[in-house]
Protein backbone atom coordinates (compact mmCIF):
# COMPACT_ATOMS: atom_id res chain seq x y z
CA UNK A 1 0.00 0.00 0.00
CA UNK A 2 1.06 3.58 -0.36
CA UNK A 3 3.47 4.59 2.37
CA UNK A 4 3.92 8.02 3.83
CA UNK A 5 6.63 9.30 6.07
CA UNK A 6 6.89 12.24 8.39
CA UNK A 7 10.49 13.25 8.92
CA UNK A 8 11.77 14.50 12.23
CA UNK A 9 13.77 17.71 12.33
CA UNK A 10 16.95 15.63 12.62
CA UNK A 11 16.14 13.78 9.38
CA UNK A 12 15.63 16.90 7.28
CA UNK A 13 18.42 17.61 4.78
CA UNK A 14 20.75 20.57 5.34
CA UNK A 15 19.10 23.14 2.99
CA UNK A 16 15.77 22.75 4.77
CA UNK A 17 17.26 22.27 8.23
CA UNK A 18 17.56 26.06 8.57
CA UNK A 19 13.79 26.26 8.83
CA UNK A 20 12.90 26.18 12.50
CA UNK A 21 10.81 24.23 13.06
CA UNK A 22 10.96 21.92 10.03
CA UNK A 23 7.91 22.24 7.77
CA UNK A 24 5.98 19.15 6.65
CA UNK A 25 2.51 18.68 5.20
CA UNK A 26 0.20 17.71 8.07
CA UNK A 27 -3.18 17.61 6.32
CA UNK A 28 -5.17 18.93 3.42
CA UNK A 29 -8.90 18.90 2.61
CA UNK A 30 -11.02 17.01 0.11
CA UNK A 31 -14.79 17.10 -0.31
CA UNK A 32 -17.02 14.05 -0.78
CA UNK A 33 -20.73 13.53 -1.42
CA UNK A 34 -21.28 10.10 0.16
CA UNK A 35 -19.55 9.05 3.40
CA UNK A 36 -20.06 5.30 3.08
CA UNK A 37 -18.86 5.14 -0.53
CA UNK A 38 -15.89 7.44 0.09
CA UNK A 39 -14.85 5.74 3.32
CA UNK A 40 -14.80 2.38 1.52
CA UNK A 41 -12.76 3.80 -1.38
CA UNK A 42 -10.18 5.59 0.74
CA UNK A 43 -9.88 2.60 3.11
CA UNK A 44 -9.84 -0.24 0.55
CA UNK A 45 -8.27 1.35 -2.52
CA UNK A 46 -6.08 4.06 -1.01
CA UNK A 47 -5.10 2.25 2.19
CA UNK A 48 -6.22 5.00 4.56
CA UNK A 49 -7.06 4.59 8.20
CA UNK A 50 -10.60 5.96 8.42
CA UNK A 51 -10.93 8.20 11.47
CA UNK A 52 -14.54 8.56 12.60
CA UNK A 53 -15.36 12.09 13.70
CA UNK A 54 -18.99 11.64 14.69
CA UNK A 55 -20.26 13.57 11.69
CA UNK A 56 -17.97 12.56 8.86
CA UNK A 57 -14.48 11.12 8.74
CA UNK A 58 -10.86 11.91 8.09
CA UNK A 59 -8.43 9.69 6.18
CA UNK A 60 -5.00 9.11 7.70
CA UNK A 61 -1.96 7.87 5.79
CA UNK A 62 0.79 7.46 8.37
CA UNK A 63 1.79 10.98 9.33
CA UNK A 64 -0.40 12.78 6.76
CA UNK A 65 -4.15 13.22 6.94
CA UNK A 66 -6.93 14.16 4.54
CA UNK A 67 -9.59 16.13 6.36
CA UNK A 68 -12.90 15.62 4.64
CA UNK A 69 -15.78 18.00 4.04
CA UNK A 70 -19.04 16.32 3.17
CA UNK A 71 -22.69 15.88 4.13
CA UNK A 72 -23.40 17.25 7.59
CA UNK A 73 -19.95 18.81 8.11
CA UNK A 74 -19.88 22.55 8.72
CA UNK A 75 -16.19 23.44 8.57
CA UNK A 76 -14.83 26.80 9.55
CA UNK A 77 -12.85 28.66 8.43
CA UNK A 78 -13.05 27.82 4.75
CA UNK A 79 -10.80 28.67 1.83
CA UNK A 80 -11.89 31.64 -0.27
CA UNK A 81 -13.03 29.09 -2.87
CA UNK A 82 -13.77 25.96 -0.83
CA UNK A 83 -12.84 22.58 -2.25
CA UNK A 84 -15.81 20.91 -3.91
CA UNK A 85 -16.47 17.25 -4.68
CA UNK A 86 -14.45 16.13 -7.68
CA UNK A 87 -12.01 19.05 -7.88
CA UNK A 88 -9.07 17.66 -5.89
CA UNK A 89 -5.87 16.33 -7.48
CA UNK A 90 -3.74 14.20 -5.13
CA UNK A 91 -0.67 12.02 -5.57
CA UNK A 92 0.28 9.14 -3.26
CA UNK A 93 3.59 7.29 -3.21
CA UNK A 94 3.15 3.57 -3.91
CA UNK A 95 5.64 1.13 -2.35
CA UNK A 96 6.74 -1.28 -5.04
CA UNK A 97 6.53 -1.45 -8.81
CA UNK A 98 3.84 0.50 -10.64
CA UNK A 99 2.50 -2.78 -12.08
CA UNK A 100 1.45 -3.80 -8.55
CA UNK A 101 -0.39 -0.48 -8.17
CA UNK A 102 -2.17 -1.13 -11.47
CA UNK A 103 -3.07 -4.67 -10.38
CA UNK A 104 -4.36 -3.33 -7.04
CA UNK A 105 -6.62 -0.83 -8.82
CA UNK A 106 -7.88 -3.54 -11.22
CA UNK A 107 -8.66 -5.85 -8.29
CA UNK A 108 -10.85 -3.09 -6.84
CA UNK A 109 -12.55 -2.30 -10.16
CA UNK A 110 -10.94 1.12 -10.43
CA UNK A 111 -10.08 2.00 -14.05
CA UNK A 112 -6.73 3.62 -14.82
CA UNK A 113 -7.28 6.85 -16.70
CA UNK A 114 -3.65 7.39 -17.72
CA UNK A 115 -0.41 5.52 -17.29
CA UNK A 116 1.99 4.23 -16.55
CA UNK A 117 3.69 7.52 -17.45
CA UNK A 118 6.84 9.32 -16.26
CA UNK A 119 6.15 12.17 -13.84
CA UNK A 120 8.17 14.38 -11.53
CA UNK A 121 7.25 14.16 -7.87
CA UNK A 122 8.70 14.96 -4.47
CA UNK A 123 11.51 12.40 -4.90
CA UNK A 124 12.30 13.27 -8.52
CA UNK A 125 11.41 11.31 -11.64
CA UNK A 126 8.92 8.50 -11.09
CA UNK A 127 6.31 6.41 -12.86
CA UNK A 128 2.62 7.16 -12.24
CA UNK A 129 -0.87 5.85 -12.90
CA UNK A 130 -3.92 8.13 -12.69
CA UNK A 131 -7.45 7.22 -11.62
CA UNK A 132 -10.50 8.85 -9.99
CA UNK A 133 -12.14 8.68 -6.58
CA UNK A 134 -15.93 8.13 -6.44
CA UNK A 135 -16.60 11.89 -6.76
CA UNK A 136 -14.25 12.34 -9.71
CA UNK A 137 -11.20 13.80 -7.95
CA UNK A 138 -7.98 12.87 -9.72
CA UNK A 139 -5.79 10.41 -7.84
CA UNK A 140 -2.26 9.34 -8.70
CA UNK A 141 -0.02 6.54 -7.49
CA UNK A 142 3.67 7.24 -8.14
CA UNK A 143 6.67 4.94 -7.73
CA UNK A 144 10.33 5.87 -7.78
CA UNK A 145 13.30 3.81 -8.98
CA UNK A 146 14.99 1.86 -6.22
CA UNK A 147 18.41 3.20 -5.21
C-alpha positions as CSV (number, residue, x, y, z in Angstrom):
1,X,0.0,0.0,0.0
2,X,1.1,3.6,-0.4
3,X,3.5,4.6,2.4
4,X,3.9,8.0,3.8
5,X,6.6,9.3,6.1
6,X,6.9,12.2,8.4
7,X,10.5,13.3,8.9
8,X,11.8,14.5,12.2
9,X,13.8,17.7,12.3
10,X,17.0,15.6,12.6
11,X,16.1,13.8,9.4
12,X,15.6,16.9,7.3
13,X,18.4,17.6,4.8
14,X,20.8,20.6,5.3
15,X,19.1,23.1,3.0
16,X,15.8,22.7,4.8
17,X,17.3,22.3,8.2
18,X,17.6,26.1,8.6
19,X,13.8,26.3,8.8
20,X,12.9,26.2,12.5
21,X,10.8,24.2,13.1
22,X,11.0,21.9,10.0
23,X,7.9,22.2,7.8
24,X,6.0,19.2,6.7
25,X,2.5,18.7,5.2
26,X,0.2,17.7,8.1
27,X,-3.2,17.6,6.3
28,X,-5.2,18.9,3.4
29,X,-8.9,18.9,2.6
30,X,-11.0,17.0,0.1
31,X,-14.8,17.1,-0.3
32,X,-17.0,14.1,-0.8
33,X,-20.7,13.5,-1.4
34,X,-21.3,10.1,0.2
35,X,-19.6,9.1,3.4
36,X,-20.1,5.3,3.1
37,X,-18.9,5.1,-0.5
38,X,-15.9,7.4,0.1
39,X,-14.8,5.7,3.3
40,X,-14.8,2.4,1.5
41,X,-12.8,3.8,-1.4
42,X,-10.2,5.6,0.7
43,X,-9.9,2.6,3.1
44,X,-9.8,-0.2,0.6
45,X,-8.3,1.4,-2.5
46,X,-6.1,4.1,-1.0
47,X,-5.1,2.3,2.2
48,X,-6.2,5.0,4.6
49,X,-7.1,4.6,8.2
50,X,-10.6,6.0,8.4
51,X,-10.9,8.2,11.5
52,X,-14.5,8.6,12.6
53,X,-15.4,12.1,13.7
54,X,-19.0,11.6,14.7
55,X,-20.3,13.6,11.7
56,X,-18.0,12.6,8.9
57,X,-14.5,11.1,8.7
58,X,-10.9,11.9,8.1
59,X,-8.4,9.7,6.2
60,X,-5.0,9.1,7.7
61,X,-2.0,7.9,5.8
62,X,0.8,7.5,8.4
63,X,1.8,11.0,9.3
64,X,-0.4,12.8,6.8
65,X,-4.2,13.2,6.9
66,X,-6.9,14.2,4.5
67,X,-9.6,16.1,6.4
68,X,-12.9,15.6,4.6
69,X,-15.8,18.0,4.0
70,X,-19.0,16.3,3.2
71,X,-22.7,15.9,4.1
72,X,-23.4,17.3,7.6
73,X,-20.0,18.8,8.1
74,X,-19.9,22.6,8.7
75,X,-16.2,23.4,8.6
76,X,-14.8,26.8,9.6
77,X,-12.8,28.7,8.4
78,X,-13.1,27.8,4.7
79,X,-10.8,28.7,1.8
80,X,-11.9,31.6,-0.3
81,X,-13.0,29.1,-2.9
82,X,-13.8,26.0,-0.8
83,X,-12.8,22.6,-2.3
84,X,-15.8,20.9,-3.9
85,X,-16.5,17.2,-4.7
86,X,-14.5,16.1,-7.7
87,X,-12.0,19.0,-7.9
88,X,-9.1,17.7,-5.9
89,X,-5.9,16.3,-7.5
90,X,-3.7,14.2,-5.1
91,X,-0.7,12.0,-5.6
92,X,0.3,9.1,-3.3
93,X,3.6,7.3,-3.2
94,X,3.2,3.6,-3.9
95,X,5.6,1.1,-2.4
96,X,6.7,-1.3,-5.0
97,X,6.5,-1.4,-8.8
98,X,3.8,0.5,-10.6
99,X,2.5,-2.8,-12.1
100,X,1.5,-3.8,-8.5
101,X,-0.4,-0.5,-8.2
102,X,-2.2,-1.1,-11.5
103,X,-3.1,-4.7,-10.4
104,X,-4.4,-3.3,-7.0
105,X,-6.6,-0.8,-8.8
106,X,-7.9,-3.5,-11.2
107,X,-8.7,-5.8,-8.3
108,X,-10.9,-3.1,-6.8
109,X,-12.6,-2.3,-10.2
110,X,-10.9,1.1,-10.4
111,X,-10.1,2.0,-14.0
112,X,-6.7,3.6,-14.8
113,X,-7.3,6.9,-16.7
114,X,-3.7,7.4,-17.7
115,X,-0.4,5.5,-17.3
116,X,2.0,4.2,-16.6
117,X,3.7,7.5,-17.5
118,X,6.8,9.3,-16.3
119,X,6.2,12.2,-13.8
120,X,8.2,14.4,-11.5
121,X,7.2,14.2,-7.9
122,X,8.7,15.0,-4.5
123,X,11.5,12.4,-4.9
124,X,12.3,13.3,-8.5
125,X,11.4,11.3,-11.6
126,X,8.9,8.5,-11.1
127,X,6.3,6.4,-12.9
128,X,2.6,7.2,-12.2
129,X,-0.9,5.9,-12.9
130,X,-3.9,8.1,-12.7
131,X,-7.4,7.2,-11.6
132,X,-10.5,8.8,-10.0
133,X,-12.1,8.7,-6.6
134,X,-15.9,8.1,-6.4
135,X,-16.6,11.9,-6.8
136,X,-14.2,12.3,-9.7
137,X,-11.2,13.8,-8.0
138,X,-8.0,12.9,-9.7
139,X,-5.8,10.4,-7.8
140,X,-2.3,9.3,-8.7
141,X,0.0,6.5,-7.5
142,X,3.7,7.2,-8.1
143,X,6.7,4.9,-7.7
144,X,10.3,5.9,-7.8
145,X,13.3,3.8,-9.0
146,X,15.0,1.9,-6.2
147,X,18.4,3.2,-5.2
